[in-house]
Amino acid sequence: MQYLDVDEDNNRIVITMEGMFDVDEADRSTRDAVETFESMNPGFDVVVDAKAMKASDQEAAEYLQRSKGALSRLDVGTVVLVKSESVASRMQMNRVGERDYDLREADSVDAAHAMLDA
């Protein structure tokens, strides 16, 4: 499951990812995320709360690469990843695709916001 919350005042998106994604859900989530990225002002920041995310099968994980690719081609500011509690999920997130944007890690969503607000 994925939830998107847009904070227009701070030009920020919070993406909450929970559980395991099947291919259909990964496709839908990727399309929703990319559409939201494209609607933001240049320099937008993203908090990805993946704390409750579980590793998905490889085909579903390929959709994650598309989201990362969209961030790379758009004018994103900083992406802060709240690390998954699942070791397998963390490994999968690290494996999926290259990036050319500022990526940081935080232990909580509050810490991610504090990092971006500093």
N, CA, C and O atoms as a GROMACS GRO file, in nm:
protein
  472
    1MET      N    1   0.084  -0.118   0.000
    1MET     CA    2   0.000   0.000   0.000
    1MET      C    3   0.089   0.124   0.000
    1MET      O    4   0.193   0.127   0.066
    2GLN      N    5   0.046   0.225  -0.074
    2GLN     CA    6   0.121   0.351  -0.079
    2GLN      C    7   0.024   0.467  -0.056
    2GLN      O    8  -0.087   0.468  -0.109
    3TYR      N    9   0.069   0.562   0.023
    3TYR     CA   10  -0.007   0.684   0.048
    3TYR      C   11   0.080   0.803   0.010
    3TYR      O   12   0.199   0.805   0.041
    4LEU      N   13   0.022   0.901  -0.057
    4LEU     CA   14   0.093   1.022  -0.096
    4LEU      C   15   0.030   1.141  -0.025
    4LEU      O   16  -0.092   1.157  -0.027
    5ASP      N   17   0.112   1.223   0.037
    5ASP     CA   18   0.065   1.344   0.103
    5ASP      C   19   0.148   1.461   0.051
    5ASP      O   20   0.270   1.463   0.067
    6VAL      N   21   0.081   1.558  -0.011
    6VAL     CA   22   0.150   1.673  -0.067
    6VAL      C   23   0.138   1.791   0.030
    6VAL      O   24   0.028   1.828   0.071
    7ASP      N   25   0.252   1.846   0.065
    7ASP     CA   26   0.261   1.966   0.150
    7ASP      C   27   0.305   2.080   0.059
    7ASP      O   28   0.424   2.103   0.039
    8GLU      N   29   0.206   2.153   0.005
    8GLU     CA   30   0.237   2.260  -0.091
    8GLU      C   31   0.313   2.375  -0.027
    8GLU      O   32   0.397   2.437  -0.092
    9ASP      N   33   0.286   2.404   0.102
    9ASP     CA   34   0.355   2.514   0.170
    9ASP      C   35   0.505   2.493   0.174
    9ASP      O   36   0.583   2.588   0.162
   10ASN      N   37   0.547   2.368   0.192
   10ASN     CA   38   0.690   2.335   0.200
   10ASN      C   39   0.743   2.273   0.072
   10ASN      O   40   0.859   2.233   0.066
   11ASN      N   41   0.658   2.264  -0.033
   11ASN     CA   42   0.699   2.204  -0.160
   11ASN      C   43   0.758   2.065  -0.136
   11ASN      O   44   0.870   2.034  -0.178
   12ARG      N   45   0.678   1.982  -0.066
   12ARG     CA   46   0.727   1.852  -0.020
   12ARG      C   47   0.619   1.745  -0.039
   12ARG      O   48   0.500   1.772  -0.025
   13ILE      N   49   0.665   1.626  -0.070
   13ILE     CA   50   0.577   1.509  -0.080
   13ILE      C   51   0.622   1.410   0.026
   13ILE      O   52   0.741   1.386   0.043
   14VAL      N   53   0.525   1.351   0.097
   14VAL     CA   54   0.555   1.240   0.187
   14VAL      C   55   0.490   1.116   0.126
   14VAL      O   56   0.369   1.112   0.105
   15ILE      N   57   0.573   1.016   0.100
   15ILE     CA   58   0.525   0.889   0.045
   15ILE      C   59   0.539   0.785   0.156
   15ILE      O   60   0.648   0.763   0.208
   16THR      N   61   0.428   0.723   0.191
   16THR     CA   62   0.430   0.616   0.291
   16THR      C   63   0.407   0.485   0.217
   16THR      O   64   0.307   0.467   0.148
   17MET      N   65   0.501   0.393   0.234
   17MET     CA   66   0.494   0.262   0.168
   17MET      C   67   0.486   0.155   0.275
   17MET      O   68   0.570   0.149   0.365
   18GLU      N   69   0.382   0.070   0.265
   18GLU     CA   70   0.361  -0.033   0.366
   18GLU      C   71   0.340  -0.168   0.300
   18GLU      O   72   0.279  -0.178   0.193
   19GLY      N   73   0.390  -0.271   0.364
   19GLY     CA   74   0.366  -0.407   0.318
   19GLY      C   75   0.443  -0.442   0.193
   19GLY      O   76   0.543  -0.380   0.158
   20MET      N   77   0.392  -0.544   0.127
   20MET     CA   78   0.455  -0.599   0.008
   20MET      C   79   0.374  -0.558  -0.115
   20MET      O   80   0.251  -0.564  -0.112
   21PHE      N   81   0.440  -0.515  -0.220
   21PHE     CA   82   0.373  -0.469  -0.341
   21PHE      C   83   0.367  -0.581  -0.444
   21PHE      O   84   0.470  -0.642  -0.475
   22ASP      N   85   0.246  -0.609  -0.498
   22ASP     CA   86   0.239  -0.698  -0.613
   22ASP      C   87   0.257  -0.612  -0.738
   22ASP      O   88   0.266  -0.489  -0.727
   23VAL      N   89   0.263  -0.673  -0.854
   23VAL     CA   90   0.294  -0.600  -0.977
   23VAL      C   91   0.189  -0.492  -1.006
   23VAL      O   92   0.225  -0.379  -1.040
   24ASP      N   93   0.060  -0.525  -0.991
   24ASP     CA   94  -0.044  -0.426  -1.019
   24ASP      C   95  -0.036  -0.308  -0.924
   24ASP      O   96  -0.049  -0.193  -0.967
   25GLU      N   97  -0.015  -0.334  -0.797
   25GLU     CA   98  -0.005  -0.226  -0.700
   25GLU      C   99   0.121  -0.143  -0.723
   25GLU      O  100   0.118  -0.020  -0.709
   26ALA      N  101   0.230  -0.209  -0.758
   26ALA     CA  102   0.355  -0.136  -0.786
   26ALA      C  103   0.337  -0.046  -0.908
   26ALA      O  104   0.385   0.067  -0.909
   27ASP      N  105   0.268  -0.095  -1.011
   27ASP     CA  106   0.242  -0.015  -1.130
   27ASP      C  107   0.156   0.106  -1.096
   27ASP      O  108   0.189   0.219  -1.133
   28ARG      N  109   0.047   0.084  -1.026
   28ARG     CA  110  -0.044   0.193  -0.988
   28ARG      C  111   0.027   0.295  -0.898
   28ARG      O  112   0.013   0.416  -0.917
   29SER      N  113   0.103   0.246  -0.802
   29SER     CA  114   0.175   0.334  -0.710
   29SER      C  115   0.278   0.419  -0.783
   29SER      O  116   0.295   0.537  -0.754
   30THR      N  117   0.347   0.358  -0.878
   30THR     CA  118   0.447   0.430  -0.956
   30THR      C  119   0.382   0.539  -1.040
   30THR      O  120   0.432   0.652  -1.045
   31ARG      N  121   0.272   0.506  -1.107
   31ARG     CA  122   0.203   0.606  -1.188
   31ARG      C  123   0.154   0.723  -1.102
   31ARG      O  124   0.169   0.839  -1.141
   32ASP      N  125   0.097   0.692  -0.985
   32ASP     CA  126   0.050   0.797  -0.895
   32ASP      C  127   0.166   0.885  -0.847
   32ASP      O  128   0.154   1.007  -0.843
   33ALA      N  129   0.277   0.822  -0.810
   33ALA     CA  130   0.392   0.897  -0.761
   33ALA      C  131   0.449   0.987  -0.870
   33ALA      O  132   0.476   1.105  -0.845
   34VAL      N  133   0.469   0.934  -0.989
   34VAL     CA  134   0.527   1.013  -1.098
   34VAL      C  135   0.435   1.130  -1.134
   34VAL      O  136   0.483   1.241  -1.157
   35GLU      N  137   0.305   1.106  -1.138
   35GLU     CA  138   0.210   1.214  -1.166
   35GLU      C  139   0.221   1.324  -1.059
   35GLU      O  140   0.215   1.443  -1.091
   36THR      N  141   0.237   1.285  -0.935
   36THR     CA  142   0.252   1.382  -0.826
   36THR      C  143   0.384   1.457  -0.839
   36THR      O  144   0.387   1.579  -0.823
   37PHE      N  145   0.493   1.385  -0.867
   37PHE     CA  146   0.623   1.451  -0.886
   37PHE      C  147   0.613   1.560  -0.993
   37PHE      O  148   0.662   1.671  -0.976
   38GLU      N  149   0.547   1.525  -1.104
   38GLU     CA  150   0.539   1.616  -1.217
   38GLU      C  151   0.454   1.740  -1.187
   38GLU      O  152   0.467   1.842  -1.255
   39SER      N  153   0.369   1.732  -1.085
   39SER     CA  154   0.283   1.846  -1.050
   39SER      C  155   0.350   1.943  -0.953
   39SER      O  156   0.296   2.050  -0.925
   40MET      N  157   0.467   1.905  -0.901
   40MET     CA  158   0.533   1.986  -0.799
   40MET      C  159   0.616   2.099  -0.860
   40MET      O  160   0.654   2.094  -0.978
   41ASN      N  161   0.645   2.200  -0.778
   41ASN     CA  162   0.734   2.308  -0.820
   41ASN      C  163   0.878   2.258  -0.821
   41ASN      O  164   0.912   2.168  -0.744
   42PRO      N  165   0.963   2.314  -0.906
   42PRO     CA  166   1.104   2.272  -0.910
   42PRO      C  167   1.169   2.283  -0.771
   42PRO      O  168   1.139   2.374  -0.693
   43GLY      N  169   1.257   2.187  -0.742
   43GLY     CA  170   1.327   2.185  -0.614
   43GLY      C  171   1.249   2.119  -0.503
   43GLY      O  172   1.288   2.129  -0.386
   44PHE      N  173   1.138   2.051  -0.536
   44PHE     CA  174   1.057   1.986  -0.433
   44PHE      C  175   1.138   1.878  -0.361
   44PHE      O  176   1.229   1.818  -0.417
   45ASP      N  177   1.101   1.856  -0.234
   45ASP     CA  178   1.165   1.751  -0.154
   45ASP      C  179   1.068   1.635  -0.138
   45ASP      O  180   0.947   1.651  -0.150
   46VAL      N  181   1.124   1.518  -0.109
   46VAL     CA  182   1.044   1.398  -0.091
   46VAL      C  183   1.090   1.325   0.034
   46VAL      O  184   1.210   1.304   0.055
   47VAL      N  185   0.993   1.288   0.118
   47VAL     CA  186   1.019   1.198   0.231
   47VAL      C  187   0.955   1.065   0.193
   47VAL      O  188   0.836   1.060   0.165
   48VAL      N  189   1.034   0.959   0.193
   48VAL     CA  190   0.984   0.826   0.163
   48VAL      C  191   0.987   0.746   0.292
   48VAL      O  192   1.093   0.708   0.340
   49ASP      N  193   0.868   0.721   0.348
   49ASP     CA  194   0.858   0.644   0.471
   49ASP      C  195   0.840   0.497   0.432
   49ASP      O  196   0.729   0.451   0.405
   50ALA      N  197   0.951   0.425   0.430
   50ALA     CA  198   0.950   0.284   0.391
   50ALA      C  199   0.967   0.193   0.513
   50ALA      O  200   1.000   0.075   0.498
   51LYS      N  201   0.945   0.248   0.632
   51LYS     CA  202   0.969   0.173   0.755
   51LYS      C  203   0.891   0.041   0.759
   51LYS      O  204   0.943  -0.061   0.805
   52ALA      N  205   0.766   0.042   0.710
   52ALA     CA  206   0.682  -0.077   0.716
   52ALA      C  207   0.675  -0.151   0.582
   52ALA      O  208   0.591  -0.239   0.564
   53MET      N  209   0.764  -0.117   0.490
   53MET     CA  210   0.765  -0.183   0.359
   53MET      C  211   0.837  -0.318   0.368
   53MET      O  212   0.937  -0.332   0.437
   54LYS      N  213   0.783  -0.414   0.296
   54LYS     CA  214   0.843  -0.547   0.287
   54LYS      C  215   0.900  -0.564   0.146
   54LYS      O  216   0.855  -0.500   0.051
   55ALA      N  217   0.998  -0.651   0.133
   55ALA     CA  218   1.056  -0.679   0.002
   55ALA      C  219   0.948  -0.737  -0.090
   55ALA      O  220   0.866  -0.818  -0.048
   56SER      N  221   0.950  -0.694  -0.216
   56SER     CA  222   0.854  -0.741  -0.316
   56SER      C  223   0.928  -0.827  -0.417
   56SER      O  224   1.051  -0.833  -0.416
   57ASP      N  225   0.851  -0.895  -0.504
   57ASP     CA  226   0.920  -0.975  -0.606
   57ASP      C  227   0.990  -0.882  -0.704
   57ASP      O  228   0.959  -0.762  -0.710
   58GLN      N  229   1.082  -0.935  -0.781
   58GLN     CA  230   1.168  -0.854  -0.867
   58GLN      C  231   1.088  -0.774  -0.970
   58GLN      O  232   1.122  -0.660  -0.998
   59GLU      N  233   0.984  -0.834  -1.025
   59GLU     CA  234   0.906  -0.764  -1.127
   59GLU      C  235   0.839  -0.639  -1.067
   59GLU      O  236   0.836  -0.534  -1.130
   60ALA      N  237   0.787  -0.651  -0.946
   60ALA     CA  238   0.727  -0.535  -0.879
   60ALA      C  239   0.834  -0.432  -0.845
   60ALA      O  240   0.809  -0.312  -0.854
   61ALA      N  241   0.951  -0.478  -0.807
   61ALA     CA  242   1.060  -0.387  -0.770
   61ALA      C  243   1.106  -0.302  -0.889
   61ALA      O  244   1.156  -0.192  -0.870
   62GLU      N  245   1.088  -0.354  -1.010
   62GLU     CA  246   1.128  -0.277  -1.129
   62GLU      C  247   1.048  -0.148  -1.142
   62GLU      O  248   1.096  -0.050  -1.199
   63TYR      N  249   0.926  -0.147  -1.089
   63TYR     CA  250   0.846  -0.024  -1.092
   63TYR      C  251   0.907   0.082  -1.002
   63TYR      O  252   0.900   0.201  -1.032
   64LEU      N  253   0.968   0.040  -0.892
   64LEU     CA  254   1.036   0.134  -0.803
   64LEU      C  255   1.146   0.206  -0.880
   64LEU      O  256   1.169   0.326  -0.859
   65GLN      N  257   1.213   0.134  -0.967
   65GLN     CA  258   1.318   0.195  -1.048
   65GLN      C  259   1.261   0.306  -1.136
   65GLN      O  260   1.328   0.407  -1.159
   66ARG      N  261   1.139   0.290  -1.184
   66ARG     CA  262   1.076   0.394  -1.266
   66ARG      C  263   1.054   0.521  -1.184
   66ARG      O  264   1.073   0.632  -1.234
   67SER      N  265   1.012   0.505  -1.059
   67SER     CA  266   0.994   0.622  -0.972
   67SER      C  267   1.126   0.693  -0.950
   67SER      O  268   1.134   0.815  -0.955
   68LYS      N  269   1.230   0.615  -0.924
   68LYS     CA  270   1.363   0.674  -0.905
   68LYS      C  271   1.409   0.745  -1.032
   68LYS      O  272   1.471   0.851  -1.026
   69GLY      N  273   1.378   0.687  -1.146
   69GLY     CA  274   1.415   0.749  -1.273
   69GLY      C  275   1.343   0.882  -1.293
   69GLY      O  276   1.402   0.977  -1.343
   70ALA      N  277   1.216   0.887  -1.255
   70ALA     CA  278   1.140   1.012  -1.267
   70ALA      C  279   1.201   1.120  -1.178
   70ALA      O  280   1.211   1.235  -1.219
   71LEU      N  281   1.241   1.083  -1.057
   71LEU     CA  282   1.304   1.181  -0.968
   71LEU      C  283   1.434   1.231  -1.029
   71LEU      O  284   1.468   1.349  -1.015
   72SER      N  285   1.506   1.143  -1.094
   72SER     CA  286   1.634   1.182  -1.155
   72SER      C  287   1.615   1.280  -1.269
   72SER      O  288   1.699   1.368  -1.289
   73ARG      N  289   1.506   1.267  -1.345
   73ARG     CA  290   1.486   1.356  -1.460
   73ARG      C  291   1.414   1.485  -1.423
   73ARG      O  292   1.416   1.581  -1.501
   74LEU      N  293   1.350   1.489  -1.308
   74LEU     CA  294   1.281   1.610  -1.264
   74LEU      C  295   1.372   1.688  -1.170
   74LEU      O  296   1.474   1.638  -1.124
   75ASP      N  297   1.335   1.810  -1.143
   75ASP     CA  298   1.417   1.898  -1.059
   75ASP      C  299   1.383   1.877  -0.912
   75ASP      O  300   1.329   1.966  -0.846
   76VAL      N  301   1.417   1.757  -0.861
   76VAL     CA  302   1.392   1.726  -0.720
   76VAL      C  303   1.503   1.787  -0.636
   76VAL      O  304   1.618   1.794  -0.679
   77GLY      N  305   1.468   1.831  -0.515
   77GLY     CA  306   1.569   1.883  -0.423
   77GLY      C  307   1.638   1.769  -0.352
   77GLY      O  308   1.738   1.716  -0.399
   78THR      N  309   1.583   1.732  -0.237
   78THR     CA  310   1.641   1.625  -0.156
   78THR      C  311   1.536   1.518  -0.132
   78THR      O  312   1.418   1.548  -0.113
   79VAL      N  313   1.579   1.392  -0.133
   79VAL     CA  314   1.494   1.279  -0.097
   79VAL      C  315   1.549   1.223   0.032
   79VAL      O  316   1.668   1.193   0.043
   80VAL      N  317   1.460   1.208   0.132
   80VAL     CA  318   1.501   1.148   0.259
   80VAL      C  319   1.425   1.017   0.274
   80VAL      O  320   1.302   1.015   0.272
   81LEU      N  321   1.499   0.909   0.290
   81LEU     CA  322   1.443   0.776   0.305
   81LEU      C  323   1.440   0.736   0.451
   81LEU      O  324   1.544   0.734   0.518
   82VAL      N  325   1.320   0.705   0.501
   82VAL     CA  326   1.307   0.646   0.634
   82VAL      C  327   1.318   0.497   0.612
   82VAL      O  328   1.230   0.434   0.553
   83LYS      N  329   1.427   0.442   0.661
   83LYS     CA  330   1.466   0.304   0.629
   83LYS      C  331   1.363   0.202   0.678
   83LYS      O  332   1.302   0.216   0.784
   84SER      N  333   1.347   0.098   0.597
   84SER     CA  334   1.260  -0.014   0.631
   84SER      C  335   1.317  -0.094   0.747
   84SER      O  336   1.439  -0.103   0.764
   85GLU      N  337   1.228  -0.150   0.826
   85GLU     CA  338   1.272  -0.240   0.933
   85GLU      C  339   1.316  -0.375   0.876
   85GLU      O  340   1.386  -0.450   0.943
   86SER      N  341   1.275  -0.404   0.753
   86SER     CA  342   1.308  -0.530   0.687
   86SER      C  343   1.444  -0.519   0.617
   86SER      O  344   1.463  -0.434   0.531
   87VAL      N  345   1.536  -0.605   0.655
   87VAL     CA  346   1.669  -0.606   0.592
   87VAL      C  347   1.657  -0.635   0.443
   87VAL      O  348   1.724  -0.572   0.362
   88ALA      N  349   1.571  -0.730   0.406
   88ALA     CA  350   1.553  -0.765   0.265
   88ALA      C  351   1.498  -0.646   0.186
   88ALA      O  352   1.541  -0.622   0.073
   89SER      N  353   1.405  -0.573   0.245
   89SER     CA  354   1.350  -0.455   0.178
   89SER      C  355   1.455  -0.346   0.160
   89SER      O  356   1.461  -0.283   0.055
   90ARG      N  357   1.538  -0.324   0.262
   90ARG     CA  358   1.645  -0.225   0.251
   90ARG      C  359   1.742  -0.262   0.140
   90ARG      O  360   1.784  -0.177   0.063
   91MET      N  361   1.776  -0.390   0.132
   91MET     CA  362   1.867  -0.436   0.027
   91MET      C  363   1.804  -0.413  -0.110
   91MET      O  364   1.872  -0.370  -0.204
   92GLN      N  365   1.674  -0.442  -0.123
   92GLN     CA  366   1.605  -0.424  -0.250
   92GLN      C  367   1.602  -0.275  -0.289
   92GLN      O  368   1.624  -0.242  -0.405
   93MET      N  369   1.574  -0.188  -0.195
   93MET     CA  370   1.571  -0.044  -0.223
   93MET      C  371   1.709   0.004  -0.269
   93MET      O  372   1.718   0.087  -0.360
   94ASN      N  373   1.814  -0.046  -0.209
   94ASN     CA  374   1.950  -0.006  -0.246
   94ASN      C  375   1.988  -0.057  -0.385
   94ASN      O  376   2.064   0.009  -0.456
   95ARG      N  377   1.936  -0.174  -0.423
   95ARG     CA  378   1.972  -0.237  -0.550
   95ARG      C  379   1.905  -0.172  -0.669
   95ARG      O  380   1.961  -0.171  -0.779
   96VAL      N  381   1.788  -0.118  -0.650
   96VAL     CA  382   1.705  -0.076  -0.762
   96VAL      C  383   1.752   0.056  -0.820
   96VAL      O  384   1.724   0.163  -0.765
   97GLY      N  385   1.823   0.049  -0.930
   97GLY     CA  386   1.855   0.166  -1.010
   97GLY      C  387   1.952   0.267  -0.951
   97GLY      O  388   1.972   0.275  -0.830
   98GLU      N  389   2.010   0.341  -1.040
   98GLU     CA  390   2.100   0.450  -1.004
   98GLU      C  391   2.017   0.575  -0.980
   98GLU      O  392   1.900   0.582  -1.018
   99ARG      N  393   2.078   0.672  -0.918
   99ARG     CA  394   2.011   0.799  -0.893
   99ARG      C  395   2.113   0.911  -0.906
   99ARG      O  396   2.233   0.890  -0.888
  100ASP      N  397   2.064   1.028  -0.936
  100ASP     CA  398   2.153   1.144  -0.942
  100ASP      C  399   2.089   1.262  -0.869
  100ASP      O  400   2.093   1.376  -0.917
  101TYR      N  401   2.031   1.235  -0.755
  101TYR     CA  402   1.974   1.338  -0.670
  101TYR      C  403   2.027   1.317  -0.528
  101TYR      O  404   2.082   1.212  -0.496
  102ASP      N  405   2.009   1.418  -0.445
  102ASP     CA  406   2.057   1.415  -0.307
  102ASP      C  407   1.968   1.320  -0.226
  102ASP      O  408   1.850   1.346  -0.207
  103LEU      N  409   2.025   1.210  -0.179
  103LEU     CA  410   1.952   1.111  -0.100
  103LEU      C  411   2.013   1.104   0.038
  103LEU      O  412   2.133   1.087   0.054
  104ARG      N  413   1.927   1.116   0.138
  104ARG     CA  414   1.969   1.104   0.277
  104ARG      C  415   1.882   1.000   0.344
  104ARG      O  416   1.778   0.961   0.292
  105GLU      N  417   1.926   0.954   0.461
  105GLU     CA  418   1.850   0.855   0.537
  105GLU      C  419   1.818   0.910   0.674
  105GLU      O  420   1.897   0.984   0.732
  106ALA      N  421   1.701   0.871   0.726
  106ALA     CA  422   1.658   0.911   0.859
  106ALA      C  423   1.594   0.791   0.927
  106ALA      O  424   1.553   0.695   0.861
  107ASP      N  425   1.585   0.798   1.058
  107ASP     CA  426   1.525   0.689   1.135
  107ASP      C  427   1.375   0.706   1.156
  107ASP      O  428   1.308   0.611   1.197
  108SER      N  429   1.320   0.825   1.127
  108SER     CA  430   1.177   0.848   1.144
  108SER      C  431   1.133   0.960   1.050
  108SER      O  432   1.215   1.034   0.996
  109VAL      N  433   1.002   0.970   1.031
  109VAL     CA  434   0.947   1.076   0.948
  109VAL      C  435   0.975   1.212   1.012
  109VAL      O  436   1.009   1.308   0.942
  110ASP      N  437   0.961   1.222   1.144
  110ASP     CA  438   0.990   1.348   1.212
  110ASP      C  439   1.135   1.391   1.190
  110ASP      O  440   1.163   1.508   1.166
  111ALA      N  441   1.227   1.295   1.198
  111ALA     CA  442   1.369   1.326   1.175
  111ALA      C  443   1.391   1.368   1.030
  111ALA      O  444   1.474   1.455   1.004
  112ALA      N  445   1.319   1.308   0.937
  112ALA     CA  446   1.331   1.345   0.796
  112ALA      C  447   1.286   1.489   0.774
  112ALA      O  448   1.352   1.566   0.706
  113HIS      N  449   1.172   1.526   0.834
  113HIS     CA  450   1.123   1.664   0.822
  113HIS      C  451   1.222   1.761   0.885
  113HIS      O  452   1.249   1.867   0.829
  114ALA      N  453   1.274   1.727   1.001
  114ALA     CA  454   1.371   1.814   1.069
  114ALA      C  455   1.495   1.833   0.982
  114ALA      O  456   1.550   1.943   0.976
  115MET      N  457   1.539   1.727   0.916
  115MET     CA  458   1.655   1.735   0.828
  115MET      C  459   1.628   1.832   0.713
  115MET      O  460   1.714   1.913   0.678
  116LEU      N  461   1.510   1.823   0.655
  116LEU     CA  462   1.476   1.910   0.542
  116LEU      C  463   1.449   2.054   0.585
  116LEU      O  464   1.472   2.147   0.508
  117ASP      N  465   1.401   2.072   0.707
  117ASP     CA  466   1.371   2.206   0.757
  117ASP      C  467   1.494   2.281   0.806
  117ASP      O  468   1.489   2.402   0.826
  118ALA      N  469   1.604   2.208   0.827
  118ALA     CA  470   1.726   2.271   0.883
  118ALA      C  471   1.793   2.364   0.784
  118ALA      O  472   1.895   2.424   0.816
   0.00000   0.00000   0.00000
